[in-house]
Amino acid sequence: MPLDIGLGIVSAMLISEIFSIKISTGLILYGILFALLPDIDFLILSSRNAYQRRDSLTHYPLLYLPLGGMILWLGLGKIIALLFILTSFLHFLHDGIGTSWGLKWLYPFDERWHKFLGRKFGQLKFLASWTPDELSRDVKLQRQDTWFRETHFRPSPILITEVIGLIIAIVFLVFWLRR
């Protein structure tokens, strides 16, 4: 989650550069909000395991990105819509690499979960893919059904990496504002 906040900040800076607009507190806050928004399902579905929680509309990129982008384009304009698409995509990329179980990147066309640099049944793969049944078995095999709690609410290398990513984004923002 701290890295998602950092990605929201960096996305706001990038959008301001692309469209030659002055970066504002509002643009940064939109970037942070949009980077965290896919995890709104955490509040609703917090009783589920983290991989099951990601089995919702907010974690289906093929549905979430165009639908949210169109709604925001019509309501708030293209800059905010593109910020939403960029930050959401970066959130999904973050969820699809590293510690999580990935996403259903191609849902509704494909029910499989996909993760870059993932371990499937103990074997490291550049792109690991699981059917829902395989994922359930693999989570039990790796004893990773509580990975979210273990990596995000306790000191861990993952949490430290995410906090460092956030700090780097804030440092970039400070230098960006001073130029």
N, C-alpha and C positions, 0 to 999 in steps of 0.2 A: 504493500500500500504506500509506503513512503516513496518508493521509486515511481509509482503512478503519479503522485503529486509533482515530483520532479519532471516527469514527462509532460504533464500539463503545463508547467511553467515554460519549459523549452518549446513546446508547441505554440504557445502564445507568442513567444519571441519570434519564432519562425514565420508565423502568419503575419505578424506586424512587419517583418522584413519583406516578405513576398508581396504584400499589398501596399507597401510604403506608407503604413499608418503608424502613428505614434502608439507605443505600447501603453496600455492603461491598466489600472487596477482591475477594472471590469473585465478586460480581455484576459488577464492572468487568472482571475477568479473563475471565469467561464472555462478556461483551460483546465484548471484543477477540478472543477465540478464535472466536466465531461470525462476527464481521465478516471475519476472515481465512480461515475454513474453506473457502469456495468455491474459494479459490486453492490448495487442497491438490493440485489437478490439475497445478499448476506443477511440483511435485516429481516427479510421476509422468510427466508428458508434456513435460518441459522441452526436449526436442529439437525439438519442433514450433514452428511460428510461433505467436505469441500468439493470433491469431484462431482457429487450428485447435485450440489448447489449450482454448479456451472451448467447444469442441464436445464437452462431456462432461456427465454427470449433474449435476455440481456447478455447472454454469452453465445449467441448464434450470429456470427459476423455477417453472413449473407443476408440475414433478415434485418438485424439491428442497424447496420451502417446505412443502407439505402433508406430505410423507413425513417430513422431518426434524422438523417441528413435532409430528406425531403420536407419533413415537418418543420425543421428549423429554418430551411431555406425560405419556405413560404412565410414563416412567422417572424424571423429575425434577420433574414438576409443571408447572402452567400458567404460572407466572411465567417460568421458564427457557425453556419452549417459546415464549412470546410474545417474549421477548428474542431468541431464535434467529430467529424470523420477522422481527422488526423489523430486526435487524442484517443479516440475509441480504438482505432486500429493499433496504435502503439500499446494500449492496454491489452488488447488481445494477443499481440506479439509477445508481450511480457508474460501473459498467462500461458502462452504456448511454448515457452522455453523455460528451462530450469526446474523448479521444484514442483510445479503443479502437475496435474494429469492431462494438461492440454485442453483442447476445445473440440467441439463438433464444428470444425471450420466450414464444412460443406453442407450442413443441415439446411434445408429439409431433404436434400438429394442423397445424403449419406449419413447414416446413424453412427458411424465410427468416430471415436475420439482420436485426435491427431496431436502429436507433441514433437517438437524439434529437440534433438539431443536427449531422448528419453530412454528409460530402461523398460523393456518389455520382457517380462518373466526373467528378470535379472540380466538380460543382454542389452548392452548399450547400442542404440541405433540412431542414425542421423534423423530419421523420421519414424517415430514409433506410432502405430495405429492399433486401436483396440475396438472390438465390437463391445457393446454394453456388457455382455456376459464375461468376455475376456478381461475387461477392465475391473469388474467386481472381483474376479479370481486373482488378478495381479495385485490389486490393493491388499487383499488378504495375505497373499504370498509374501509381499514386501513389508507387511505390517505397517502400512503407511496411511491407514484410515484417519489418523489424527495429525497428519503432516502440517496442516494449516496452524493448528494450535501450537505445535512444537516449533515451528519456524517463525511465527509472527508475534507470539506473545511471550517469548522467552529469548534471552540473548542467544543468538545463533549466527553462524557465518552468513546465512541468507539475510537475516534482519540487518546485520552490520553492513552488508553490501547495499541493501536498499537504502539505508540511512546515508551512506556515503554518496549514493546516486542523487539523493535529495539535496545534500549539502553542495555537491558540484553544481546542480541546477541553480541553487540560490546564489552561489558565487558568480556564475555566468550572468545571472539576472542583475546582480549589483554592478558588475562591470558594464553590462549592456546599458543600464540606466545612466551611468556616468559618462558615456561617450558623447 
